[in-house]
Structure formats: structure tokens, C-alpha cells
Amino acid sequence: MSAQAPSIQTDDVQANVKPKAVAKADKHIWGIFIALCIISVIELYSASSREVASSSIGVMGPIIRHLVMLGGGAFLVYVLSKRHYSDFIPFTIVFACVSVVMMVYVMFFGEIVNGARRSLTILGIGIYPAEMVKLSAVLLIALVMTWNPNTKKVGVTSKAVIYSGFIVLLLSGLLIEQGLTNTLLLLAISYSMMIVGGVRFVDLLLLTLAYAACGGLFLVYLVLSEPKDIPADEDQQIEMVAGETAKKNPTRLDTWKARLGRHGQDSVPKWEIPAVGKNRQEILSYMAQANGGIYGVGPGNSREASRLPLAFSDYIFAIIVEELGLIGGIVVLTLYLWLLGRASGIASHCNRTYPALVVIGMAIMIAFQALFHMGIVSGVFPVSGQPLPLLSKGGTSIVVTAIAFGIMLSISRTATRQGGKKQDIRDEIDALPEQFGAENQMQL
């Protein structure tokens, strides 16, 4: 199937008129969003007990704030779902530039959270640009791969791989100081989009070697550089492994080594490891999941929520399993995988490459972040902070996830399908810039 863009009409009237919707917004995606919001409200109420006990915000304070954020997110999803997906093309560059500028600012002047500069405050609202960067990566990679289709074979050109790799390296360089998990998540998202988009194995192999070389150079830099002048906080101090000489200002490399060292102690069963300062969070999360059993102790009956630090964010899945049991955990996991499967179905039927890449990229971002969170909480991956999309407390995470859901719903409503009406396809092509006329050749 040829990837050559059809001729684009330049009539002024056509250029200013968006094509009508070709279908209703996907009910499955809407249902997944609503289901996650309901679970979030129920479980966050239990998980916020520690926060309530340590402040004067009142019993209902955390849940009211979370309801406001979810309500704003739902409104954002609805508004974006009513737009034509072509409106997100100029939005990509603006959003990516804002994300990068914020990340650069945070690197030098950001507020320190859990041992690293992670956030900035605007009008009293804390913003975590790392969440925005992941969304920017999806949109930018979709743009680059759409602009560089392989006109002779299925897939994209090597130029698309080079540009995508440069974007990933740039954004990874901004993320790496904040945490290794976000960088690995970004790599997983980009690899998945490239594989689905038809990148050749040889190009992927060369790209992997380039990533490895850059990662090696960064590791050498960390080893040779002096500790940064960042005040040591409680989280940093508990990351030091037993018997290690404590540093006044430990670096992120020290944190990573400590976490990997603890994770590699497979010879000792989890239930025999005592909960001390350096591993208190993960041990309490394992206790919460064990207490839940198959059916759970019921909503509001969590035993560990009042003891587990960050139960409302980085460890929300532990409270979900404790209260809803293994069955509840599987249901939550199924919702994210269902979203990924539904987005794959939509992408495979899109006529154009751009909406197909964007919809699958958004679903991959949400599903992979959920899998990373669950893997960390259950002990599969080393400890690291990663919110569970829509379920964890956090304004930036909710807004970014809402944008992703809104874009997916917009594409499900306005992107034409293979075998659809010819007039709808012509209208779609007329609404798109010339570079976006390539036919969908994704390997799904």
C-alpha cells in the first residue's frame, strides 16, 4: 500500500472547515476512565489516613481535593474528545517546548522532593514536569514517524529512527537526574511505538547501541563527579545500605545502588526481612498485599494505610490489593490492559498514520506506567516513585492522563477507518497538513 500523501486541496473554505465526526467516542475508553475514577475515589479515601493524621486539613480535605482534580480531569477529557484530532498537531510543539523549559528550570531551581529536584510551584500549585515530558515524547515521536514514511516498504525511514532517538536522548537527559524509572519508562514507550510503527530490527539494534554508549558515558560522569550540594532529607538517609559509610549529601547514584542492592537480596524471603528505616516502605507494602489475600478486607478496612508512607501515591496499589484482594488487583490490571487492547484496535483501523501512532502511543504510556507502578509495589522491580494513572493522588499526573484519554477519544471519534466513506476520507485529508497524508501501515 503506497504511503504517498494524496493531493491536498488548498481551497480557503475547505482549509477552515473541520470534517465531521465519523463515529461516536469509544464507549470502552470512556468506561475505563470512569471505572478508574470510581476506584480512585474509594481507595484514596482509605490511603489518605496517614496524611490526615499528620496535618490539620481535616478528614475530608484530601478526598475533596482529589474529587476536584478528577472532576477537572473529566471536564478536560470531554472538551478534548470533542475536538478533531488535527487540532493536536500544533499543540504538540507548544506542549513539548513548555515541558522542556519547565524541566530545565526544575533541574536548577526546582523544589527537592525525595532527594531530587522534581517540581515547581506556579500560583500555589505544584507541577511535576516529568509527567508532561512523557506525553511530549509520545506526541513528538508520532510526528517524526509520520513525517518520514518509507515509500518503498512498510514502516518508516532510518531518518525517523535517528530523529526519534535524538528526542528520546534529549528528554532522557532531562529525566535521569530525577529518577531512573522515568527514563526507563520513556525508553519502553519509545521502543514500543517504533516497533509498532514498523522500524527495522537493524535500526533498533543500532539505536540500542547508541543508547548504551550514552548511558555508559553518563554513568562515568556520575562516578567521577563530586556529590551535589543538595540537603540530605529523610528519604535519602534511609536509602543507605547497612554498613555503608553515610555521606552528608548522597547522590542519586548512591540511591540507585542502595535500591538495587536491596532488590538483589533474593536469598532472604520477603516475609523474613525486618521493616527498618531503609526498607520500611516496601516491607509495609508487602504486608498490606499479604493482608488482602484473595478477596481483600473491604474498602475502608486497610490496616497498613495509616503506617505506609506515600500510600496515597507511590504505593496506592498496595492499599487496593489489601482492601479489594487479589481479585481487585487483577481487575485494575485488566482495565489498563483493556485500554491498551482497545487503542490497538482503533489504531489498526485508522486510515492515516498519525492518529494511529498517537492513539497507540497514549495507551502505551498509560498502560506501561501502570505496569511499572504495580511491578515496583509487588517487588518485581526495585523501589522507585511512579504514580498509578488516575488512581494515585497528584494533580500533574491526573491532568496528563486526562489529556491522553481526551486525545484517544478524539481520535476514536474523528479519525476515518479503513473501508469507510470516501467523502469522509477526503475531508480528513483536506483537514491535515500535507506531511500527514500518509496511509496507515502500522504493524499491529
Salt bridges, closest charged atoms under 4 A:
ASP26 OD1 - ARG342 NE 2.77
GLU51 OE2 - ARG65 NH2 3.21
GLU51 OE2 - LYS393 NZ 2.49
ASP87 OD1 - LYS18 NZ 3.28
ASP87 OD2 - ARG83 NH2 3.01
GLU131 OE2 - LYS134 NZ 3.34
GLU177 OE2 - LYS228 NZ 3.36
ASP203 OD2 - ARG200 NE 3.20
ASP235 OD2 - ARG259 NH2 3.97
GLU239 OE2 - ARG259 NE 3.22
GLU239 OE1 - ARG262 NH2 3.30
ASP254 OD1 - LYS247 NZ 3.30
GLU282 OE2 - ARG262 NE 3.13
GLU304 OE2 - ARG303 NE 2.77
GLU304 OE1 - ARG307 NH2 2.60
ASP424 OD1 - LYS20 NZ 3.07
